[in-house]
Amino acid sequence: MKKSLIAIAVLAATSSAAFAQSNVTIYGILDAGIVAERGGKDGNVSQVNSGAASASRIGFKGTEDLGGGLSAIFKLETGAKIDKGTLDADNTIFNREAYVGLSSKTAGTLTLGRQYTPYYETLRDVGDPFAMGMAGTAKNLFPVASFMTRNSNAIVYKTPNLEGFTGAVSYSLGEVAGDASATRQVGASLGYNNGPLNVAVAYNSKNNDTLTVKTAGVGHNGLIAANYDFKVVKVFGAYSKDKGLNSAPLNSIPNAYTGVTFAASQDSSDALIGLTAPVSTAGTVIASFIRKNDKEVANRDADQWAIGYSYALSKRTSTYVAYAKIKNKNGAGYTVGNNTDAGSGDKAFNLGLKHSF
C-alpha cells in the first residue's frame, strides 16, 4: 500500500514522466443464432438473433505501468446487434462499460465510471451454469435487470486475491442536487475460490427516492452463490432474497407474455440449482432449475427448466444449442429470453455460433 501511495504522489508531481509504454487491446465477441420463441400473446416468433449466449460487442482496454507495482487502466465497451449492424442501445456509445482507474498488485483496483454491480458479477461468475447466456439464463427470473446489471457514476474498489479471498465494493452516486442519498446504489461482494470450491456472497441496495419523491424507500438484495467441480460434473447453486421497491426489476415487458400487466414483486426469493458436465474434450452439457417465490399476496411464482449444450470448435469459436421453459403461476408473466433479449413467450429454443477476438 505504501509503495502504491508513493507512486501516485510521484505521478501527480511529474505528470509528463513515462515509466513504460501504454498497452491497448481491441477485443470483441460476435454471437449470432436462430431463436424460436413460443407461447407469447402475439404468437410464435422465429428470428436471427444477436447475442443469445454472449452479447455481441467491441471494446478497447489498456494499461500503463506507472512503476512501483501501480498501473493506470481503462475500458470502453459497446454492445452491437450483428443481425442488423446497429448499436444495441440508442443514444449511448459505450453502454456496456466505460471506466478509468488505478490498479495495484498489493492494494487492489479502484475504478470510476459505468461498471457491473458486484451482485450481477457474483451470479454470473459463480451461481449460474449458463453464465447469464442462452435460453437458460438466470436473467429470466433472478433480479438482474436494468440498474442491477450495471451502474453509471460508479466508484468500484476490488481487492487483490488474498489466499483465495476476493472482495468488491461499489458506490454509485445518485447525483441529485440537494439530496446525496436519492437514487444512489451501494453493492458489495466477498468470495473464496480455491481448488474445486468457488463460493461468494453479494449485497445490493438501491435508494428509490428522486428529486421530488422522498419516501419511495430502499430495495435490498442479498445473494449467496457457489459451485463445486467434481471433474465429471460441476454443481451450481444460488439463492437470493429480495425486499422492497425495485428489489426485483422485471427483465421482460410486464405484459409481453399474457397481455395483462403484472407488477414486479417487492418481497420475493430466487433459488437455482444447476450443473455443467463435460461429455467430450470440447463439448459441455448445461442444465438448471430456477424457482421464483413471490411472497406477496398475489403469490405470482414461476419455475424455469433449462438444458443446453456448448461445443468448442477452437479456443475462440464455439457453437451452442439450448431450450428453456417457464411455468408461470397466478398471473405471473415471466418470459424466456437470453443474454441480450428478454423474450416474448414461456418457451424458447436457441441455436447459435460465437466467435471471440
Residue, then its C-alpha position, 0 to 999 in steps of 0.5 A: m500500500k505504501k509503495s502504491l501511495i508513493a507512486i501516485a504522489v510521484l505521478a501527480a508531481t511529474s505528470s509528463a514522466a513515462f515509466a513504460q509504454s501504454n498497452v491497448t487491446i481491441y477485443g470483441i465477441l460476435d454471437a449470432g443464432i436462430v431463436a424460436e420463441r413460443g407461447g407469447k400473446d402475439g404468437n410464435v416468433s422465429q428470428v436471427n438473433s444477436g447475442a443469445a449466449s454472449a452479447s455481441r460487442i467491441g471494446f478497447k482496454g489498456t494499461e500503463d505501468l506507472g512503476g512501483g507495482l501501480s498501473a493506470i487502466f481503462k475500458l470502453e465497451t459497446g454492445a452491437k446487434i450483428d443481425k442488423g449492424t446497429l448499436d444495441a442501445d440508442n443514444t449511448i456509445f459505450n453502454r456496456e462499460a466505460y471506466v478509468g482507474l488505478s490498479s495495484k498488485t498489493a492494494g487492489t483496483l479502484t475504478l470510476g465510471r459505468q461498471y457491473t454491480p458486484y451482485y450481477e458479477t457474483l451470479r454470473d461468475v459463480g451461481d449460474p451454469f449458463a453464465m447469464g447466456m442462452a435460453g437458460t439464463a438466470k436473467n429470466l427470473f433472478p433480479v438482474a435487470s436494468f440498474m442491477t446489471r450495471n451502474s453509471n457514476a460508479i466508484v468500484y474498489k476490488t481487492p487483490n486475491l488474498e489466499g483465495f479471498t476476493g472482495a468488491v465494493s461499489y458506490s454509485l452516486g445518485e447525483v441529485a442536487g440537494d439530496a446525496s442519498a436519492t437514487r444512489q446504489v451501494g453493492a458489495s461482494l466477498g468470495y473464496n475460490n480455491g481448488p474445486l470450491n468457488v463460493a461468494v456472497a453479494y449485497n445490493s441496495k438501491n435508494n428509490d427516492t428522486l428529486t421530488v419523491k422522498t419516501a419511495g424507500v430502499g430495495h435490498n438484495g442479498l445473494i449467496a452463490a457457489n459451485y463445486d467441480f467434481k471433474v465429471v460434473k460441476v454443481f451450481g447453486a444460488y439463492s437470493k432474497d429480495k425486499g422492497l421497491n425495485s428489489a426485483p426489476l422485471n427483465s421482460i415487458p410486464n405484459a409481453y407474455t399474457g397481455v395483462t400487466f403484472a407488477a414486479s414483486q417487492d418481497s420475493s426469493d430466487a433459488l437455482i440449482g444447476l450443473t455443467a458436465p463435460v461429455s467430450t474434450a470440447g463439448t459441455v452439457i448445461a442444465s438448471f432449475i430456477r424457482k421464483n417465490d413471490k411472497e406477496v399476496a398475489n403469490r405470482d411464482a414461476d419455475q424455469w427448466a433449462i438444458g443446453y449444450s456448448y461445443a468448442l470448435s477452437k479456443r475462440t469459436s464455439t457453437y451452442v444449442a439450448y431450450a428453456k421453459i417457464k411455468n408461470k403461476n397466478g398471473a405471473g408473466y415471466t418470459v424466456g429470453n437470453n443474454t441480450d433479449a428478454g423474450s416474448g413467450d414461456k418457451a424458447f429454443n436457441l441455436g447459435l455460433k460465437h466467435s471471440f477476438 
